[in-house]
Amino acid sequence: MPRIALLAFVFLIAARGIIFAQGTAADYARANQLHEVTRNKVSRWKVDPHWLEGSPQTQFWYRNDLPDQAREFILVDAVKGTRAPAFDHAKLAGFIAEKLKREAQLTKLPFNEIAFLDANTAIRFKIDKQSWKYTLQSGELSETESPKEEPRPDRPRKRRDQREHDTDQSSPRTQDSPDGKLTVFPRDHNLILKVKQTNEEVPLATDGSAEDDYESGVYWSPDSKRCVAIKTKKGQSHPVYLVESSPADQLQPKLHQHDYLKPGDRIAQPKPKLFDIEKRLQITVPDTLFANPWTIENVRWTSDSKHFSFLYNQRGHQVLRIIEVDSLTGEARAAIIEVSSTFIDYAYKQFSQILDATNEILWMSERDGWNHLYLYDSQTGQVKNQITKGNWTVRRIERVDIEQRRIWFSASGVFPEQDPYYVHYGVVSFDGQGLTWLTRGDGTHQIEFSPDRNFLIDTYSRVDLAPVTELRRVTDGSLVCELETADWSALLATGWKTPERFVAKGRDGSTDIFGVIYRPTNFAPGAEKKYPVIECIYAGPHGSFVPKSFSAYHPPQAMAELGFIVVQIDGMGTSNRSKAFQDVCYKNLGDSGFPDRILWIKAAAQKFPELDLKRVGIYGGSAGGQSSTRALLAHGDFYKVAVSDCGCHDNRMDKIWWNELWMGSEIGPHYHEQSNVTQAHKLQGKLMLVVGELDRNVDPASSMQVVNALIKADKDFDFLIIPGAGHGACESPYGQRRRQDFFVRHLLGVEPRK
């Protein structure tokens, strides 16, 4: 019996027996085998379209990978709405067996790819190194030449980040002027202008220094008469030192150093400087509107060279401006001003695109309480209209069609009857009219357009629904035909337990909080058997983290196999809901959504009496490491056991950008109050801290300072340093095993694996 089949058999037998022992060697074996046992147990879950040549392109084929290494080739006609075998598989198998004298079965043809030929009347495929042509009508099979390898023209381009612009001026242009006659380059922290024909060099900027220099690039006006250069006042250096105790190439430890700015540090100060090239002088641009930059980005000129603009992100992240500067006078004005009393999520919810031809700007904002799109008049600075609106959130911009004045985007929360985190896709006109939802199914969606964008392939799923793939029309989102419904029967036959979605009210009594529940494969339903509850937590404000799409394996399922019920929850303070929902985190990362999480777990226990709320644990890494320790410091009456991996336990010790975005740039008392170091004396329960000695993401000293505070408070705890490990040390095999052991020992009350 093959190894995988044997594992599945043993797993199935163990899963179907009601095993009341927990934390046993058998439980560990099942947990460790779960990923392998569930792998490749779902078929018909993916459609990879190969569009046939034509204008318009209306047909495509794809290959279905089936159980037992079988496969089939499907041809779809998007106009007719038909889906059928691409050819007679049995007939071709017979011809191959006859002509090539080799075995060929109906669903195990000896090739992986096909290509349609001769106005789609024949197909070409390769067996070993020889190409063959098969005429569909006559059944003729003949050798043919192999085509030259060419990239597939129908594959989608790499997805753009929604903060990028459709302009080549969003990054520094070449130092040569557009007319090719001049060049500007830095020398000794200043700028030199060179006439290329004569090689004459003249100073252009003379106010630079080692601490405030012109090294960031030059942006030329289209008429070559002016340029903008970025002059940057240097920030401080903040070295972090790491000791590699056990290097592979020497006996003695190694000292590593890297620069790592932290909240409150002095950062670089970029400022745009404007130069008149003909007069060889600098035009003063008052910095009143951009005095305290976090960044200055997207420097660009108007086509008539009369103005340049840039995006100003003020340190503290409560002000964003698009600033336009008159190239003759240096006068600056704010074309768009975005202000927030909490924070502007510039890293994940910022998009702008300047439309020179119509004097307009597309802009993303949460000003009405939800992340939406607006159309601005760039000359007046006034909103022409709100493009999207409603109690749902735009997730990202997929494409802007300037000619048709339409925006393609993804969003969530658009169907009130569905989970508000499910991603759907839509298209809308610049004026806000004609909003069309291209996806409908109750799940979270991924789409791929046909090359001419007339059709789309939509695949949606849920944690409790295997993928469904449909073909839809782009004009109105209507269904052309269903392509595939994934077959998960082989997965279910292993004893796999479907994750269960659960919803409960949050701290305000009205907001729905969403999460999932994982049970072990040998789960015994009913109140006669109690299971400790473990929460897998990540509460970073930059996203939402409860899985929404289908997967045959979620890592918390392995933890559940040891005899636990594991939950994941998105509490208030996380993203992808309303602005108010996320704002709970502001200067309040220690909250971690615990008031919502605890209520959710209690509500789940009311519905499912097998949840034992006297034995609740929690684990997480990075920001989740911070939160899991916080659980025992602030909510030790509910959480009893925690394992924290590489936690950023004090936000003053962690990376500058992430922490200043949510906690602010002023290092006020809130930083001190929410530190796990300052609160360590409140520890209740059993805590294990894990850290990698070479963590370059979160300073390992953050964990060490918690250790120091716990020792001073005379608290008992476990501490594991993994030599040579980086961020996520607890995800190593040894770290995972120690984490499992800790929960088995302290929540199940048995010695692990015995």
C-alpha positions in Angstrom: 0.0 0.0 0.0 1.5 3.4 -0.9 2.6 5.6 2.0 0.0 8.3 1.5 -2.8 5.7 1.3 -1.5 4.0 4.4 -1.4 7.2 6.3 -5.0 8.1 5.3 -6.2 4.6 6.3 -4.6 4.8 9.8 -5.9 8.4 10.1 -9.4 7.4 9.2 -9.5 4.5 11.6 -8.3 6.7 14.5 -10.6 9.5 13.6 -13.7 7.4 13.5 -13.1 5.9 16.9 -14.3 7.9 19.9 -11.0 8.4 21.7 -11.5 10.1 25.0 -7.8 10.3 25.8 -6.3 13.6 24.8 -2.7 14.7 24.2 -1.6 11.1 23.6 1.0 9.9 21.2 -1.8 8.9 18.8 -3.1 12.5 18.9 0.3 13.9 18.1 0.7 11.4 15.2 -2.6 12.5 13.8 -1.8 16.2 14.2 1.6 15.8 12.5 0.1 13.7 9.7 -2.9 16.0 9.0 -1.3 18.2 6.4 0.0 15.2 4.4 -3.2 13.2 4.8 -5.4 16.1 3.5 -3.1 17.0 0.6 -4.4 16.6 -2.9 -7.8 15.3 -1.7 -9.8 17.9 -3.6 -10.3 17.9 -7.3 -12.1 20.2 -9.9 -11.1 23.2 -7.8 -9.1 25.1 -10.3 -9.8 26.4 -13.8 -6.7 27.6 -15.7 -8.1 29.0 -19.0 -6.3 28.9 -22.3 -8.1 31.3 -24.6 -8.3 30.3 -28.3 -7.1 32.8 -30.9 -9.8 34.9 -32.5 -11.4 38.3 -32.5 -13.2 38.4 -30.2 -11.9 35.6 -28.1 -14.9 33.6 -27.0 -13.5 30.0 -26.5 -11.0 28.5 -24.1 -9.9 25.1 -22.9 -8.7 24.0 -19.5 -7.5 20.8 -18.0 -9.3 19.1 -15.0 -7.0 17.2 -12.7 -9.0 14.3 -11.2 -8.3 11.7 -8.5 -5.8 9.0 -9.1 -3.8 11.2 -11.5 -6.5 11.2 -14.1 -7.3 14.3 -16.2 -9.7 15.6 -18.8 -9.7 18.5 -21.2 -12.7 20.8 -21.4 -13.7 23.3 -24.1 -15.9 26.2 -23.2 -17.8 28.4 -25.7 -18.6 31.7 -23.9 -21.1 32.9 -26.5 -23.1 29.6 -26.6 -22.7 29.1 -22.9 -21.5 25.5 -23.4 -19.0 23.4 -21.6 -18.0 20.0 -23.1 -15.0 17.7 -23.6 -12.5 19.3 -25.9 -12.4 16.1 -27.9 -13.4 12.5 -27.8 -11.0 11.3 -25.1 -11.8 7.6 -25.6 -11.4 7.8 -29.4 -8.0 9.6 -29.1 -6.8 7.1 -26.5 -7.5 4.3 -28.9 -5.6 6.0 -31.7 -2.6 6.6 -29.5 -2.6 3.0 -28.3 -2.8 1.8 -31.9 -0.3 4.1 -33.5 2.2 4.6 -30.8 1.9 1.1 -29.3 1.6 2.5 -25.8 -1.0 2.4 -23.1 -3.4 5.3 -23.2 -6.6 5.4 -21.0 -9.7 7.5 -21.4 -8.7 9.8 -18.4 -5.0 9.2 -18.5 -3.9 10.5 -21.8 -0.1 10.9 -21.9 0.1 14.7 -22.3 -0.7 17.7 -20.2 -1.2 20.5 -22.7 -3.1 21.0 -26.0 -3.2 23.7 -28.6 -6.0 24.2 -31.1 -5.0 24.4 -34.8 -6.6 25.0 -38.2 -9.5 27.2 -37.2 -10.0 25.0 -34.2 -10.6 21.8 -36.2 -7.5 20.0 -34.8 -5.4 19.9 -31.7 -1.7 19.6 -31.1 -0.1 17.9 -28.2 3.3 16.5 -27.2 4.1 12.9 -26.1 7.6 12.7 -24.8 9.5 15.0 -27.2 7.4 14.5 -30.3 4.5 16.7 -31.3 1.3 15.2 -32.7 -1.7 16.6 -34.6 -5.1 15.2 -34.1 -7.9 16.2 -36.5 -11.1 16.2 -34.5 -13.6 15.3 -37.3 -11.7 12.6 -39.1 -9.7 11.3 -36.2 -6.4 11.4 -38.2 -3.3 11.3 -35.9 -0.1 12.4 -37.4 3.4 13.7 -36.4 3.9 17.5 -36.6 6.6 20.0 -35.9 7.0 21.4 -32.4 6.2 25.1 -32.1 8.7 27.6 -30.8 8.2 28.3 -27.2 6.4 31.6 -26.8 5.0 33.2 -23.7 1.2 32.8 -23.3 -0.4 36.1 -24.4 -3.5 35.5 -22.4 -2.0 35.5 -19.0 -2.9 38.5 -16.8 -0.3 41.0 -16.0 1.3 41.3 -12.6 -1.2 43.0 -10.3 -0.3 46.7 -9.6 -0.3 48.0 -6.1 -3.2 50.4 -5.8 -1.0 53.2 -4.5 0.9 53.3 -7.9 0.0 55.8 -10.5 -0.4 55.4 -14.3 2.5 57.7 -14.9 6.2 57.3 -15.4 6.8 60.3 -13.2 5.9 58.5 -10.0 9.6 57.6 -9.6 12.6 59.7 -10.4 13.1 60.1 -14.1 16.5 60.0 -15.9 18.8 62.9 -15.1 18.8 63.9 -18.8 16.4 66.6 -19.9 13.5 65.5 -22.2 15.1 67.4 -25.1 18.3 65.5 -24.5 20.4 68.7 -24.3 21.0 68.9 -20.6 21.7 66.7 -17.6 21.6 67.3 -13.9 23.5 65.1 -11.4 24.6 65.3 -7.8 28.1 66.1 -6.7 29.3 66.7 -3.2 25.7 66.8 -1.9 24.8 69.5 -4.4 23.5 69.6 -8.0 25.5 70.2 -11.2 23.9 71.2 -14.5 25.8 70.0 -17.6 25.3 71.1 -21.2 25.9 67.9 -23.1 27.0 69.5 -26.4 29.8 71.6 -24.8 30.3 69.6 -21.6 30.0 72.9 -19.7 29.2 72.4 -16.1 27.7 75.0 -13.8 26.4 74.7 -10.2 22.6 74.4 -10.0 22.2 73.9 -6.2 24.8 75.0 -3.7 22.9 74.7 -0.4 23.5 71.0 0.1 25.5 69.4 2.8 26.3 65.9 4.2 23.3 66.2 6.4 21.0 67.7 3.9 21.8 66.6 0.3 20.4 66.1 -3.2 20.8 62.4 -3.7 17.2 61.4 -4.4 16.7 62.1 -8.1 15.5 64.7 -10.6 12.1 65.3 -12.2 12.2 67.3 -15.4 9.4 69.4 -16.7 8.3 68.2 -20.2 9.6 71.5 -21.8 13.1 71.0 -20.2 13.0 74.5 -18.7 12.6 73.5 -15.1 13.3 70.5 -12.8 12.4 69.4 -9.3 15.0 67.7 -7.1 14.4 66.1 -3.7 16.6 67.5 -1.0 16.7 65.2 2.1 17.7 66.1 5.6 19.1 62.9 7.0 17.5 61.1 9.9 19.1 59.3 12.7 20.5 55.8 12.7 19.2 53.3 15.2 21.4 50.2 15.2 20.0 46.9 16.6 22.5 44.3 17.5 21.9 40.6 17.3 24.2 37.8 18.7 24.3 34.6 16.6 25.3 32.2 19.3 25.9 29.1 17.2 27.1 30.0 13.7 27.6 27.1 11.3 31.0 28.2 10.1 32.8 29.0 13.4 32.9 28.2 17.0 32.7 31.8 18.4 29.5 33.8 18.3 28.9 36.4 15.6 27.7 40.0 16.1 25.1 41.2 13.6 24.0 44.8 13.2 21.1 46.4 11.2 19.5 49.8 11.1 16.0 49.7 12.5 14.1 52.9 13.2 11.6 52.8 16.1 8.7 55.1 17.1 9.8 58.6 18.0 13.2 58.4 16.2 14.3 61.3 14.0 13.4 60.4 10.4 14.7 61.7 7.1 13.0 64.9 5.9 12.5 65.0 2.1 11.6 68.4 0.5 11.1 69.2 -3.2 13.3 72.0 -4.6 12.3 73.8 -7.8 14.9 75.1 -10.3 14.7 77.4 -13.3 17.2 75.9 -15.7 17.5 78.9 -18.1 18.2 81.3 -15.3 20.3 78.7 -13.3 18.5 79.6 -10.1 16.3 78.0 -7.4 12.7 79.1 -7.1 11.6 79.2 -3.5 8.8 76.9 -2.6 7.5 77.6 0.9 7.1 74.4 2.8 4.2 75.6 5.0 2.0 72.8 3.5 4.6 70.1 3.8 6.7 71.0 6.8 6.8 67.6 8.6 6.9 64.9 6.0 6.8 61.2 6.6 7.1 60.8 2.8 6.9 62.9 -0.3 5.9 60.7 -3.3 4.5 60.7 -6.8 6.2 63.8 -8.0 4.8 64.6 -11.4 4.6 67.5 -13.9 1.5 68.6 -15.9 1.9 68.2 -19.6 2.1 72.0 -20.2 5.0 72.3 -17.6 3.1 74.9 -15.7 2.8 72.9 -12.5 4.2 70.0 -10.6 2.5 68.0 -7.8 3.3 65.5 -5.2 1.7 63.4 -2.4 2.5 64.6 1.1 2.1 62.2 4.0 2.5 64.0 7.2 4.3 62.3 10.1 1.7 61.0 12.5 -0.5 59.9 9.5 -3.4 62.3 10.3 -2.9 64.5 7.2 -2.5 63.6 3.5 -2.3 66.3 0.8 -1.8 66.4 -2.9 0.1 69.6 -3.3 0.4 71.5 -6.6 3.2 74.0 -7.2 3.2 76.8 -9.7 6.5 76.4 -11.7 6.9 80.1 -12.3 6.3 81.5 -8.8 6.8 78.5 -6.5 3.4 79.1 -5.0 2.0 75.9 -3.4 -1.6 75.0 -2.8 -3.4 71.9 -1.6 -5.4 70.3 -4.4 -6.7 67.7 -2.0 -6.6 67.6 1.8 -7.4 64.5 3.8 -7.5 64.8 7.6 -8.3 62.3 10.3 -8.6 62.7 14.0 -7.2 59.1 14.4 -5.2 57.9 11.5 -5.2 57.7 7.7 -4.4 54.1 6.7 -2.0 55.2 4.0 -0.3 51.8 3.8 -3.4 49.8 2.9 -6.2 52.2 1.9 -4.7 54.9 -0.2 -5.1 55.4 -3.9 -4.9 58.5 -6.1 -4.6 59.1 -9.8 -4.4 62.4 -11.5 -6.2 62.8 -14.8 -4.5 65.7 -16.6 -6.7 65.7 -19.7 -9.9 66.5 -17.6 -8.3 68.2 -14.6 -9.6 65.6 -12.3 -8.2 63.4 -9.5 -9.4 60.0 -8.4 -9.0 59.7 -4.6 -9.7 57.1 -1.9 -10.9 58.1 1.5 -12.7 56.8 4.6 -14.2 60.2 5.4 -17.8 59.0 5.4 -17.0 56.1 7.7 -16.3 53.5 4.9 -13.4 53.2 2.4 -14.7 54.7 -0.8 -13.7 56.5 -4.0 -14.2 60.2 -4.9 -13.7 62.3 -8.0 -12.1 65.7 -7.5 -11.8 68.8 -9.6 -8.1 69.3 -9.5 -8.3 73.0 -10.2 -10.9 73.9 -7.5 -10.0 71.2 -5.0 -13.7 70.4 -4.7 -15.3 67.0 -4.8 -17.2 66.6 -8.1 -19.0 63.4 -6.8 -18.6 60.4 -4.6 -18.0 57.5 -6.9 -18.8 54.6 -4.5 -20.9 54.8 -1.4 -22.7 52.6 1.1 -22.0 50.5 4.2 -19.3 48.5 2.5 -15.7 49.0 1.8 -13.5 49.2 -1.3 -10.6 46.8 -0.9 -8.4 47.7 -3.9 -8.4 49.2 -7.3 -7.9 46.6 -10.1 -8.0 48.9 -13.1 -8.8 52.4 -14.2 -10.1 52.8 -17.8 -9.6 56.5 -18.5 -11.1 56.4 -22.0 -14.3 54.7 -20.9 -14.2 56.5 -17.5 -14.7 53.3 -15.5 -13.0 51.8 -12.5 -12.7 48.1 -11.8 -12.3 47.3 -8.1 -12.8 44.7 -5.4 -14.9 45.3 -2.3 -16.4 43.6 0.7 -19.6 43.9 2.7 -21.6 44.5 -0.5 -24.2 41.9 0.1 -25.8 42.3 3.6 -26.8 38.6 3.8 -23.2 37.5 3.3 -20.1 37.6 5.6 -18.9 41.2 5.3 -15.3 40.1 4.7 -16.1 38.2 1.5 -14.4 39.9 -1.5 -16.5 40.7 -4.5 -15.7 42.5 -7.7 -17.4 45.4 -9.4 -17.2 48.1 -12.0 -18.5 51.7 -11.8 -18.3 54.9 -13.9 -16.4 57.9 -12.7 -19.7 59.7 -12.0 -20.8 57.0 -9.7 -23.4 55.6 -12.1 -23.8 52.1 -13.5 -22.4 50.2 -10.5 -22.3 46.6 -11.5 -21.4 43.7 -9.3 -19.6 41.0 -11.4 -19.7 38.3 -8.7 -22.6 37.0 -6.8 -22.0 33.6 -5.0 -22.1 33.4 -1.2 -18.3 33.2 -0.6 -15.1 35.1 -1.2 -14.1 35.5 -4.8 -11.1 35.5 -7.1 -11.6 36.4 -10.8 -9.6 36.3 -14.0 -10.7 38.3 -17.1 -10.7 37.1 -20.7 -8.0 38.8 -22.8 -10.6 41.3 -24.2 -12.3 41.7 -20.8 -15.7 40.6 -22.2 -15.9 37.6 -19.8 -14.5 36.6 -16.4 -13.9 33.4 -14.7 -15.1 33.6 -11.1 -14.0 31.2 -8.4 -15.5 31.5 -5.0 -15.4 29.5 -1.8 -15.8 29.5 2.0 -14.1 27.7 4.8 -17.0 25.3 4.7 -17.6 25.3 0.9 -15.1 23.9 -1.6 -14.5 26.2 -4.7 -17.2 26.8 -7.3 -16.0 28.2 -10.6 -18.3 30.1 -13.0 -18.1 31.9 -16.3 -19.7 35.3 -16.2 -20.3 38.2 -18.6 -18.6 41.5 -17.8 -21.4 43.7 -19.1 -23.8 42.8 -16.3 -22.1 40.1 -14.3 -24.7 37.5 -15.5 -23.9 33.8 -15.4 -22.9 32.2 -18.7 -22.4 28.7 -17.2 -21.0 26.9 -14.3 -17.6 25.4 -15.0 -16.7 23.3 -12.0 -17.9 22.4 -8.5 -14.9 21.1 -6.5 -15.2 17.5 -5.4 -14.1 17.1 -1.7 -15.4 13.6 -1.1 -11.9 12.2 -0.8 -11.1 14.8 1.8 -14.2 14.1 3.9 -13.4 10.4 3.7 -10.3 11.1 5.8 -12.4 12.2 8.7 -11.6 15.8 8.1 -13.8 18.2 10.0 -15.2 21.2 8.2 -14.4 24.5 10.0 -17.6 26.0 11.3 -18.4 29.7 10.8 -19.8 31.4 13.9 -21.1 35.0 14.5 -21.7 36.7 17.8 -22.3 40.3 19.0 -19.4 42.4 20.0 -18.8 44.8 22.9 -21.4 47.3 21.8 -24.2 44.7 21.7 -24.9 45.3 18.0 -21.9 44.8 15.8 -21.5 41.2 14.5 -18.1 39.6 15.2 -17.0 36.8 12.8 -14.9 33.8 13.5 -14.4 30.1 12.8 -14.3 27.0 15.0 -12.0 24.0 14.3 -12.7 20.6 15.9 -10.5 17.5 15.9 -11.2 14.6 13.5 -12.2 12.4 16.4 -14.5 15.0 17.9 -17.2 13.6 20.1 -20.3 15.8 20.0 -22.4 16.6 23.0 -21.9 17.9 26.5 -20.6 14.6 28.0 -17.1 15.4 26.6 -15.5 18.8 27.3 -12.7 20.3 25.2 -10.4 23.1 26.2 -10.6 26.1 23.9 -7.5 27.7 22.3 -7.6 30.9 20.4 -5.2 31.5 17.6 -4.9 35.3 17.6 -3.6 37.9 15.3 -5.1 41.3 15.9 -2.9 43.6 13.7 -5.0 46.7 12.6 -3.6 46.4 9.0 -5.9 43.5 8.0 -8.4 40.9 8.9 -7.2 37.4 9.6 -9.9 34.8 10.0 -9.7 32.6 6.9 -12.6 33.1 4.5 -11.6 30.9 1.5 -11.5 27.1 1.4 -8.4 25.2 2.3 -8.0 21.5 2.9 -5.6 22.4 5.7 -5.6 25.3 8.2 -2.7 25.2 10.7 -5.0 25.5 13.7 -6.6 22.2 12.7 -3.4 20.4 13.7 -3.6 22.0 17.1 -7.2 20.8 17.5 -6.1 17.2 16.8 -4.4 17.1 20.2 -7.8 17.3 21.9 -8.8 21.0 21.7 -11.3 23.2 20.0 -9.5 26.0 18.3 -11.0 29.3 17.3 -10.0 32.3 15.2 -11.8 35.7 15.6 -11.6 39.2 14.0 -12.4 41.6 16.8 -12.8 45.4 16.7 -9.6 47.2 15.9 -8.8 45.1 12.8 -9.5 46.2 9.2 -11.8 45.6 6.3 -14.9 46.8 8.0 -16.0 50.4 8.8 -13.6 53.2 9.9 -15.2 53.1 13.4 -14.5 49.4 13.6 -10.8 49.8 12.9 -10.4 53.0 14.9 -10.8 51.0 18.1 -7.1 50.2 17.8 -6.0 53.9 17.7 -3.4 54.5 20.5 -5.0 51.3 21.9 -3.1 48.2 20.4 -3.2 46.6 23.9 -7.0 46.2 23.4 -6.5 43.6 20.7 -10.3 43.2 20.4 -10.4 41.2 23.6 -13.8 42.5 24.8 -15.3 41.2 21.5 -13.3 37.9 21.5 -14.3 36.9 25.0 -18.0 37.6 24.3 -17.7 35.6 21.1 -16.1 32.6 22.8 -18.8 32.7 25.6 -21.6 32.9 23.0 -20.0 29.9 21.2 -19.9 27.9 24.4 -23.6 28.6 25.0 -24.4 27.0 21.6 -21.8 24.3 21.8 -21.6 23.0 25.4 -18.5 20.9 24.6 -16.4 24.1 24.9 -14.9 24.2 28.3 -14.5 27.9 29.4 -12.6 26.9 32.5 -9.7 25.9 30.3 -9.0 28.6 27.7 -5.6 29.1 26.0 -4.3 31.5 23.4 -1.3 31.7 21.0 0.0 34.0 18.3 3.2 35.4 16.8 4.5 38.9 16.2 1.6 41.2 16.9 -0.2 38.0 17.9 2.6 37.4 20.3 2.0 40.8 21.9 -1.7 40.0 22.1 -1.4 36.5 23.5 0.8 37.7 26.4 -1.6 40.7 26.9 -4.4 38.1 27.3 -2.8 36.8 30.6 -1.9 40.3 31.8 -5.2 42.0 31.2 -7.7 39.1 31.0 -6.1 36.4 33.2 -9.6 35.7 34.7 -10.6 34.2 31.3 -7.4 33.1 29.5 -5.4 30.6 31.5 -2.5 29.6 29.2 -0.6 31.5 26.5 2.3 30.9 24.1 3.7 34.1 22.5 6.1 33.9 19.6 8.4 36.8 18.7 6.1 39.3 20.2 6.4 43.1 19.7 5.6 43.4 23.4 6.3 47.1 23.7 5.4 49.3 20.7 8.3 51.6 21.4 10.6 48.7 20.7 9.1 47.7 17.3 9.5 49.1 13.8 8.6 52.7 13.3 6.1 52.7 10.4 3.8 50.0 11.7 3.6 51.4 15.3 3.4 55.1 14.5 0.6 54.5 12.0 -1.7 53.0 14.8 -0.2 54.5 18.0 0.9 57.9 16.7 4.3 59.6 16.5 4.1 61.2 19.9 5.4 58.8 22.5 2.8 59.6 25.1 1.7 57.7 28.2 -0.4 55.3 26.1 2.8 53.6 24.8 3.9 53.0 28.4 0.5 51.8 29.7 0.0 49.3 26.9 3.4 47.8 27.1 3.6 44.1 28.2 6.8 45.1 30.0 5.1 47.7 32.3 2.1 45.3 32.8 4.2 42.1 33.4 3.6 42.2 37.1 -0.1 41.4 36.4 0.6 38.0 35.0 -1.9 35.3 35.8 -1.8 31.8 34.3 0.9 29.9 32.4 3.0 31.8 29.9 5.6 30.6 27.5 7.6 33.2 25.6 9.5 32.1 22.4 12.0 34.2 20.4 14.5 33.7 17.6 17.9 35.2 18.4 18.2 36.5 14.9 14.8 38.1 14.5 15.2 41.1 12.2 11.5 41.9 12.0 10.9 42.5 15.7 13.8 43.3 18.0 14.4 40.2 20.2 15.1 42.6 23.1 11.4 43.2 23.2 10.8 39.7 24.5 13.9 39.9 26.7 12.5 43.0 28.4 9.3 41.1 29.2 11.5 38.4 30.7 13.3 40.9 32.8 10.1 42.4 34.1 8.6 39.0 34.9 11.8 38.1 36.9 11.6 41.3 38.8 8.0 40.6 39.6 8.9 37.1 40.8 6.6 35.5 38.2 6.9 31.9 37.0 7.0 31.5 33.2 8.7 29.5 30.4 11.2 31.0 28.0 12.6 29.5 24.8 15.3 31.1 22.7 15.9 29.3 19.4 19.5 29.8 18.2 19.8 30.9 14.6 16.1 31.4 14.2 14.5 34.6 12.9 10.9 35.9 13.0 8.3 33.2 13.5 10.7 31.0 15.5 7.7 29.0 17.0 6.7 27.9 13.5 9.8 25.7 13.3 9.2 22.0 14.0 10.8 22.2 17.4 8.9 25.4 18.3 5.6 23.9 17.2 6.1 20.8 19.2 7.0 22.9 22.3 3.9 25.0 21.8 1.7 21.9 21.5 3.3 20.4 24.6 2.7 23.5 26.6 -1.0 23.5 26.0 -1.3 19.7 26.5 0.5 19.9 29.8 -1.4 22.9 31.1 -4.9 22.7 29.6 -5.3 18.9 29.4 -3.3 18.2 32.5 -1.4 15.3 31.0 2.3 14.8 30.2 2.5 15.2 26.4 2.8 12.2 24.1 2.5 9.6 26.9 
